[in-house]
Structures are given as structure tokens and as C-alpha cells.
Amino acid sequence: MTSKTPGVRPVTPHFSSGPCAKRPGWSLQALTDALLARSHRSKPGKAKLKRAIDLTREILEVPADYRIGIVPASDTGAVEMAMWSLLGSRPVTMLAWESFGEGWVTDVEKQLKLKDVTVLKAGYGDLPDLSKADSDTDIVFTWNGTTSGVRVPNADWIKADRKGLTICDATSAAFAQPLDFKKLDVVTFSWQKALGGEAAHGMLILSPRAVERLESHKPAWPLPKIFRMTKGGKLNEGIFVGETINTPSMLCVEDYLDTLQWAKSVGGLKGLIGRADANTKVITDWIATTPWIANLASDPKTRSNTSVCLKIVDPAVTALSVDAQWAFVKDLVALIEKQGVAYDFANHRDALPGLRIWCGATVETSDVEALLPWLDWAYAQAKESLAKAA
């Protein structure tokens, strides 16, 4: 095994799947126009928030009759708001194939304690049978499973004339994958995922059908203040023009605005998707010539172009216990982090032992290309240590 390190390093060593890499060229100077020490309810404060909503609509190509709101507690808060406010009037189908989808199942079954619930599950690397999802029930699912690297290929499995609502956690899909809004009634995501924004702010997008449900359905449970989207039985329209439920960070708002403007400069949604696809292709080509690694997603049609999850397939490692495999992965990651080449790219703690490399649009393809020889180098080093320990 060679100890010679590769000659090229990524310019930006950030490959975490959340918070994700900042946009190319980002610096604190981009935030000098932030509305600090001013009320977010002031005229300029509301204008900033409304601008963030309008740019989100433009870049994501959200239909004009869908509402877009900035809500508390990141994507998690947005999904919880939707489930607590909208579910309960119809049977529910839950789709889960990784840890976040599993979390929504737990909330529906254990917290909301809904009785008429169908759960369709699949293991890491696969999708459930989407044909079994009844569109006349409410459906809750992730578009892109962040901790498994498996995404739905499209929304063809959802009926256009459905009776139920579709609630889609799109936090690692938005701005990198095309979302079929005509098939989606609720779409959620967070700023710190695909655009590399700062944490704690979520986005909630509602179809007219979702608004109708909000105004006609009264949940059987009390709603916390930060979940309430109606007043006197009508939608609180202020939420969807920048009048946030709680106090947002205007510094984070400025950061989001800056990155949205960058997204426009690279070609909007089409350009963002193209950048993520190019990053993922680099890894796909490397896998094809690298015998020790494989994509965790079994079907190429369902492989993520953002949270690319990898599994080690070398029998010398897969023969180990799961704990020992995790120890091997941690050793490999530590070797690269010590070199300052890449950070935070091990698989999620609830997933299978392996690597997870963020390939969203804010990552430069040249940095992905520079990373891969380091993975080979670190693997050789970790394998040598494993042999010595044996």
C-alpha cells in the first residue's frame, strides 16, 4: 500500500449533507446589506422576506396559485406544521426508506396517534413499491432520502385526480431535482440544504387543495402557536407574504437572498440541476473503475444527485461486524479530515456504514474530482491498518 498523498486538494473541503457547502465565491462581505438591529416586521424587513419568497417561487418554478411561507425550525418544523395541521380527516399512507421518513412515521403513529395508517417501507438502498400508495389517502413521503441516497424517480405514481393530499419533504431535492408541483400539495425544505444557507429556517409551499383542507379541517388535537396557519377558520395570508410566525434571523435571510441571486446567475433551476448532475457523474464514473466502493442505491433511476450514499463492497471489510465496519469508515474519514481535504462525509449515524458525499449545486465539480483520489488513498491506509491489526 502506498503512503504517497495525492497532489491536488479540493479548494472547498465541505461535503456535508447539511449544512451544505456555501455557494462558490461566498464570503461574509455578501451579507453587508443585512437588515440588522431592525424589526423583521418593519417595511424594509417585510420587503426582504417577501423578496426571499418571490425568488424562491421564480427559481423553483412554483405555480402562481401556490403559497410559499418562511416558517420556524427548518425543514423539520415545516413538515411538522403540515402534518399536525392537515392530517386526520382521511386515511394516511406513509412512505419510508431511510431515517427521516421513519421519523415522520413515528410522529404520525406515536404522537398524532392516527389509527388508519398504512406504512410502506423499504431498506436502505431501495424504494417501497410506489404503486401501492393509494392517492385517495393522504400521502407523506420524502422526495430524496437524504440518509440513503435514494429518490423517487418522478411523481407519475401520484394520481392527478387524487382525493388525498401529498405532503412531500423535499429538503435535499429542492434546487437540484425537478419537483412535479401539480402532484404535490405540500412541499417543504430548509435553507441549509441544497443552497447551503444557514440553519433554523424552513420553507412551506401549499397548493390550493392544501389551503382548502386547512380552512375546512379542524385537527382533533391542540396546535402549538408556531404551527397555526389559520385565523378564524381562514388561512393567515400574512405568513405567505413575509409576516413570519416567529422572529427570523435577518442575517440568515440575507444569506438566502445572496444564494438565490447566485442561483439565478448560473441558469436558475436548470443550471442548478445540471451542476448537481455533473458532480454526481464524477462519482459514478469513479465507482465504475473502483472495486472497493458502490452506490448504496440499487436502481440507477432512483440514485440521488445530491446526497450520494456509498457502501464499501470489499469482502475484507464487509465480513466485519457492523460496529467494526463503522470503525473502519471512521478511520478512513479521520485520515482525510486530518489532511484538511474533506469534512463530515461519513454516512448518517442511522444509516449503513459507508460514505455520503454532498453533490448539490453549490459544490464545484473540480472539488469532487480532487476528492476522489484522496478517498482511494485513505482507503489504502485504513486497509493497511486493518491488516496489521489482524
C-alpha positions as CSV (number, residue, x, y, z in Angstrom):
1,M,0.0,0.0,0.0
2,T,1.3,3.4,-0.9
3,S,1.5,6.3,1.6
4,K,2.0,9.0,-1.1
5,T,-0.7,11.6,-0.8
6,P,-2.5,12.9,-3.9
7,G,-1.1,16.1,-5.3
8,V,-4.4,18.1,-5.7
9,R,-6.8,19.1,-2.9
10,P,-10.3,20.4,-3.1
11,V,-10.5,24.2,-2.9
12,T,-13.5,23.9,-0.7
13,P,-13.4,20.8,1.6
14,H,-17.1,20.9,2.6
15,F,-19.0,17.8,1.5
16,S,-21.5,17.6,4.4
17,S,-25.2,16.8,3.6
18,G,-26.4,19.6,5.9
19,P,-25.4,22.3,6.5
20,C,-24.1,22.1,3.0
21,A,-21.3,23.9,1.1
22,K,-21.8,27.7,0.6
23,R,-22.1,28.9,-2.9
24,P,-18.8,29.3,-4.9
25,G,-17.2,32.6,-4.1
26,W,-19.2,33.2,-0.9
27,S,-17.8,35.5,1.8
28,L,-19.2,37.4,4.7
29,Q,-19.0,40.5,2.5
30,A,-22.0,39.2,0.7
31,L,-24.1,39.9,3.8
32,T,-23.2,43.6,4.3
33,D,-26.8,44.6,3.3
34,A,-28.4,42.5,6.0
35,L,-31.1,44.3,7.9
36,L,-29.6,44.0,11.4
37,A,-31.0,45.6,14.6
38,R,-34.2,46.3,12.8
39,S,-37.6,44.7,13.2
40,H,-38.4,42.0,10.7
41,R,-41.9,43.5,10.8
42,S,-40.7,46.9,9.6
43,K,-41.4,47.8,6.0
44,P,-37.8,47.0,4.8
45,G,-37.8,43.8,6.9
46,K,-41.0,42.6,5.3
47,A,-39.6,43.5,1.9
48,K,-36.6,41.3,2.4
49,L,-38.7,38.4,3.5
50,K,-41.1,38.9,0.6
51,R,-38.2,39.0,-1.8
52,A,-36.9,35.7,-0.5
53,I,-40.4,34.2,-1.1
54,D,-40.6,35.7,-4.6
55,L,-37.1,34.5,-5.7
56,T,-37.9,31.0,-4.3
57,R,-41.0,30.9,-6.5
58,E,-39.1,32.1,-9.5
59,I,-36.1,29.7,-9.2
60,L,-38.1,26.6,-8.2
61,E,-40.8,27.4,-10.8
62,V,-43.6,27.2,-8.2
63,P,-47.1,27.7,-9.7
64,A,-48.6,31.1,-9.2
65,D,-51.5,29.9,-7.1
66,Y,-49.3,28.0,-4.6
67,R,-48.5,29.8,-1.3
68,I,-44.9,30.0,-0.1
69,G,-44.1,30.7,3.6
70,I,-41.0,31.1,5.7
71,V,-41.5,29.0,8.9
72,P,-39.6,28.2,12.1
73,A,-37.4,25.2,12.8
74,S,-36.0,24.3,9.4
75,D,-37.5,21.5,7.3
76,T,-38.5,19.6,10.3
77,G,-40.7,22.4,11.5
78,A,-42.2,22.8,8.1
79,V,-43.1,19.1,7.9
80,E,-44.4,19.0,11.4
81,M,-46.6,22.1,10.7
82,A,-48.1,20.3,7.7
83,M,-48.8,17.0,9.4
84,W,-50.2,18.5,12.6
85,S,-52.4,20.9,10.7
86,L,-53.6,18.9,7.8
87,L,-53.8,15.2,8.8
88,G,-56.6,13.4,10.5
89,S,-59.6,13.8,8.1
90,R,-58.6,10.9,5.8
91,P,-56.6,7.7,6.0
92,V,-52.8,8.2,5.7
93,T,-50.1,6.4,3.7
94,M,-46.6,6.8,5.0
95,L,-43.6,6.0,2.8
96,A,-40.2,5.4,4.5
97,W,-36.9,4.1,3.2
98,E,-34.5,6.0,5.4
99,S,-34.2,7.7,8.8
100,F,-36.1,10.9,8.1
101,G,-39.1,9.1,6.6
102,E,-39.0,6.7,9.6
103,G,-39.2,9.8,11.8
104,W,-42.4,11.0,10.1
105,V,-43.9,7.6,10.6
106,T,-43.2,7.8,14.3
107,D,-44.8,11.2,14.6
108,V,-47.9,10.1,12.8
109,E,-48.3,6.8,14.7
110,K,-46.9,7.7,18.2
111,Q,-47.5,11.5,18.5
112,L,-50.7,12.2,16.5
113,K,-51.8,8.6,17.2
114,L,-53.7,8.3,13.9
115,K,-55.4,4.9,13.5
116,D,-56.0,4.5,9.8
117,V,-52.3,4.5,8.7
118,T,-50.6,2.4,6.0
119,V,-46.9,2.2,6.2
120,L,-44.9,1.2,3.1
121,K,-41.2,0.6,3.9
122,A,-38.0,-0.4,2.2
123,G,-34.5,-0.9,3.4
124,Y,-31.6,1.5,2.8
125,G,-30.8,1.5,-0.9
126,D,-34.3,0.7,-2.2
127,L,-37.7,2.3,-2.6
128,P,-41.0,0.9,-1.4
129,D,-43.5,-0.2,-4.1
130,L,-44.9,3.2,-5.1
131,S,-47.8,1.6,-7.0
132,K,-49.2,0.6,-3.6
133,A,-49.5,4.2,-2.4
134,D,-53.2,5.0,-2.6
135,S,-53.7,8.6,-3.8
136,D,-57.1,8.8,-2.3
137,T,-55.4,8.7,1.1
138,D,-53.1,11.5,2.4
139,I,-49.5,10.5,1.5
140,V,-46.4,11.6,3.4
141,F,-43.0,11.0,1.8
142,T,-39.5,12.3,1.2
143,W,-38.7,13.1,-2.4
144,N,-35.0,12.4,-1.8
145,G,-34.0,10.2,1.1
146,T,-31.0,12.2,2.5
147,T,-29.6,9.3,4.5
148,S,-30.0,6.6,1.9
149,G,-29.3,8.5,-1.3
150,V,-32.5,7.1,-2.8
151,R,-35.1,9.4,-4.5
152,V,-38.4,8.9,-6.2
153,P,-37.8,8.9,-10.0
154,N,-40.8,11.1,-10.7
155,A,-44.4,11.7,-9.4
156,D,-46.1,9.5,-12.0
157,W,-47.3,7.2,-9.2
158,I,-49.5,10.0,-7.8
159,K,-52.9,10.5,-9.4
160,A,-53.7,13.9,-10.9
161,D,-57.3,13.5,-9.7
162,R,-56.4,12.3,-6.2
163,K,-58.7,12.8,-3.2
164,G,-55.9,12.9,-0.6
165,L,-53.2,15.4,-0.1
166,T,-49.5,14.7,-0.8
167,I,-47.1,16.0,1.8
168,C,-43.5,16.0,0.4
169,D,-40.4,16.5,2.4
170,A,-38.2,17.8,-0.4
171,T,-35.3,19.2,1.7
172,S,-32.4,17.5,-0.2
173,A,-34.2,17.6,-3.6
174,A,-35.3,21.2,-3.9
175,F,-33.0,23.3,-6.2
176,A,-31.3,20.1,-7.5
177,Q,-34.1,17.9,-8.8
178,P,-37.3,18.7,-10.7
179,L,-40.4,18.7,-8.4
180,D,-43.7,17.9,-10.1
181,F,-45.8,20.6,-8.2
182,K,-49.0,19.5,-9.9
183,K,-48.8,16.3,-8.0
184,L,-47.6,17.9,-4.7
185,D,-49.9,19.7,-2.2
186,V,-47.3,20.4,0.4
187,V,-43.6,20.9,-0.3
188,T,-41.0,21.6,2.4
189,F,-37.3,22.2,2.5
190,S,-34.7,24.2,4.5
191,W,-32.2,26.8,3.6
192,Q,-29.1,24.9,4.8
193,K,-29.5,22.0,2.3
194,A,-29.3,22.4,-1.4
195,L,-28.4,26.1,-1.4
196,G,-26.0,25.9,1.6
197,G,-27.9,28.5,3.6
198,E,-27.9,29.0,7.3
199,A,-29.9,26.8,9.7
200,A,-33.2,27.1,11.5
201,H,-35.5,28.4,8.7
202,G,-37.9,26.2,6.8
203,M,-40.0,26.8,3.7
204,L,-43.6,25.6,3.4
205,I,-45.3,25.5,0.0
206,L,-49.0,24.9,-0.1
207,S,-51.3,24.0,-3.1
208,P,-54.8,25.4,-3.3
209,R,-56.0,22.0,-2.2
210,A,-53.9,22.2,0.9
211,V,-55.3,25.6,1.7
212,E,-58.8,24.3,1.3
213,R,-58.0,21.5,3.7
214,L,-56.6,24.0,6.3
215,E,-59.8,26.0,6.1
216,S,-62.2,23.1,6.3
217,H,-60.4,20.7,8.7
218,K,-60.1,21.3,12.4
219,P,-57.5,18.9,14.0
220,A,-58.5,16.8,17.0
221,W,-55.5,18.0,18.9
222,P,-54.3,21.4,20.2
223,L,-51.9,23.1,17.9
224,P,-48.8,24.9,19.2
225,K,-48.7,28.6,18.3
226,I,-45.8,28.2,15.8
227,F,-47.9,25.6,13.9
228,R,-51.0,27.7,13.5
229,M,-51.7,28.8,9.9
230,T,-55.3,29.9,10.2
231,K,-57.2,32.7,11.9
232,G,-60.9,32.4,12.4
233,G,-61.0,29.4,10.1
234,K,-59.3,31.2,7.2
235,L,-55.7,31.0,6.0
236,N,-53.4,33.5,7.7
237,E,-52.2,35.1,4.4
238,G,-49.6,37.2,6.1
239,I,-47.4,34.1,6.6
240,F,-47.1,33.8,2.9
241,V,-46.1,37.3,2.1
242,G,-43.3,37.5,4.7
243,E,-45.1,38.0,8.0
244,T,-43.3,35.2,9.8
245,I,-44.8,33.4,12.8
246,N,-41.7,33.9,14.9
247,T,-38.6,36.1,14.6
248,P,-36.3,35.1,11.7
249,S,-32.6,35.9,11.6
250,M,-32.2,38.7,9.1
251,L,-28.6,37.8,8.7
252,C,-29.7,34.3,7.5
253,V,-32.3,35.9,5.3
254,E,-29.6,38.0,3.6
255,D,-27.5,34.8,3.1
256,Y,-30.5,33.1,1.5
257,L,-31.1,36.1,-0.8
258,D,-27.5,36.1,-1.8
259,T,-27.5,32.5,-2.8
260,L,-30.8,32.8,-4.6
261,Q,-29.3,35.5,-6.7
262,W,-26.3,33.3,-7.4
263,A,-28.8,30.5,-8.4
264,K,-30.2,32.9,-11.0
265,S,-26.8,33.7,-12.3
266,V,-26.0,30.0,-13.1
267,G,-29.2,29.5,-15.0
268,G,-31.9,29.0,-12.4
269,L,-33.3,25.6,-11.8
270,K,-32.0,24.1,-15.0
271,G,-28.5,25.3,-14.2
272,L,-28.6,24.1,-10.6
273,I,-29.8,20.6,-11.7
274,G,-27.0,20.5,-14.3
275,R,-24.4,21.3,-11.7
276,A,-25.6,18.6,-9.3
277,D,-25.8,16.1,-12.1
278,A,-22.2,16.9,-13.2
279,N,-20.9,16.4,-9.7
280,T,-22.7,13.0,-9.4
281,K,-21.4,11.8,-12.7
282,V,-17.8,12.2,-11.5
283,I,-18.6,9.9,-8.6
284,T,-20.5,7.4,-10.8
285,D,-17.5,7.2,-13.3
286,W,-15.1,6.7,-10.4
287,I,-17.3,3.9,-8.9
288,A,-17.2,2.1,-12.3
289,T,-13.4,1.8,-12.0
290,T,-13.0,1.4,-8.2
291,P,-13.6,-2.2,-6.9
292,W,-13.9,-1.4,-3.2
293,I,-16.9,1.0,-3.4
294,A,-20.5,1.0,-4.8
295,N,-23.6,3.2,-4.8
296,L,-25.9,2.3,-1.9
297,A,-28.9,2.9,-4.2
298,S,-29.6,-0.3,-6.1
299,D,-31.5,1.2,-9.0
300,P,-29.7,3.8,-11.1
301,K,-33.1,5.5,-11.8
302,T,-33.5,6.2,-8.1
303,R,-30.0,7.4,-7.3
304,S,-29.7,10.8,-5.7
305,N,-27.7,13.6,-7.3
306,T,-27.3,15.4,-4.0
307,S,-26.8,13.1,-1.0
308,V,-24.8,10.4,-2.8
309,C,-24.5,7.5,-0.4
310,L,-21.8,4.9,-0.9
311,K,-21.2,1.4,0.5
312,I,-17.9,-0.4,0.8
313,V,-18.1,-3.8,-1.0
314,D,-14.6,-5.1,-0.4
315,P,-15.1,-8.6,1.3
316,A,-12.3,-7.8,3.7
317,V,-14.4,-5.1,5.2
318,T,-17.9,-6.4,4.7
319,A,-17.0,-9.6,6.5
320,L,-16.5,-7.5,9.7
321,S,-19.2,-6.8,12.2
322,V,-21.3,-3.7,11.7
323,D,-19.5,-2.0,14.6
324,A,-16.2,-2.9,13.0
325,Q,-17.3,-1.6,9.6
326,W,-18.3,1.7,11.2
327,A,-14.9,1.9,12.9
328,F,-13.2,1.3,9.5
329,V,-15.3,4.1,8.0
330,K,-14.5,6.5,10.8
331,D,-10.8,5.8,10.5
332,L,-11.0,6.5,6.7
333,V,-12.9,9.8,7.3
334,A,-10.5,10.8,10.1
335,L,-7.5,10.3,7.8
336,I,-8.9,12.7,5.2
337,E,-10.2,15.2,7.8
338,K,-6.7,15.3,9.3
339,Q,-5.4,16.4,5.9
340,G,-8.0,19.2,5.7
341,V,-9.2,17.7,2.4
342,A,-12.9,17.0,3.3
343,Y,-15.1,17.1,6.3
344,D,-18.3,15.4,7.5
345,F,-18.8,12.9,4.8
346,A,-19.5,9.7,6.7
347,N,-22.9,8.2,6.3
348,H,-25.6,9.3,8.7
349,R,-25.4,7.6,12.1
350,D,-28.8,5.8,11.5
351,A,-27.7,4.5,8.0
352,L,-25.5,1.7,6.9
353,P,-21.7,2.0,7.3
354,G,-20.3,4.0,4.4
355,L,-19.7,7.4,2.9
356,R,-22.1,10.2,2.0
357,I,-20.8,12.9,-0.4
358,W,-22.9,16.0,-1.0
359,C,-23.0,16.8,-4.7
360,G,-25.5,19.6,-4.7
361,A,-25.2,22.7,-7.0
362,T,-23.1,24.7,-4.5
363,V,-20.3,22.2,-4.8
364,E,-17.8,22.7,-7.6
365,T,-17.2,19.7,-9.9
366,S,-13.5,20.2,-9.7
367,D,-13.6,19.7,-5.9
368,V,-15.4,16.4,-6.3
369,E,-12.7,15.4,-8.9
370,A,-10.0,16.4,-6.5
371,L,-11.6,14.5,-3.5
372,L,-11.8,11.0,-5.1
373,P,-8.0,10.2,-5.3
374,W,-7.9,11.1,-1.6
375,L,-10.7,8.5,-0.9
376,D,-8.6,5.9,-2.6
377,W,-5.5,7.0,-0.6
378,A,-7.4,6.9,2.7
379,Y,-8.9,3.5,1.9
380,A,-5.5,2.0,1.2
381,Q,-4.2,3.4,4.5
382,A,-7.2,2.2,6.5
383,K,-7.0,-1.2,4.8
384,E,-3.3,-1.5,5.7
385,S,-4.1,-0.7,9.3
386,L,-6.8,-3.3,9.3
387,A,-4.4,-5.9,8.0
388,K,-1.8,-5.1,10.7
389,A,-4.5,-5.3,13.4
390,A,-5.5,-8.7,12.2
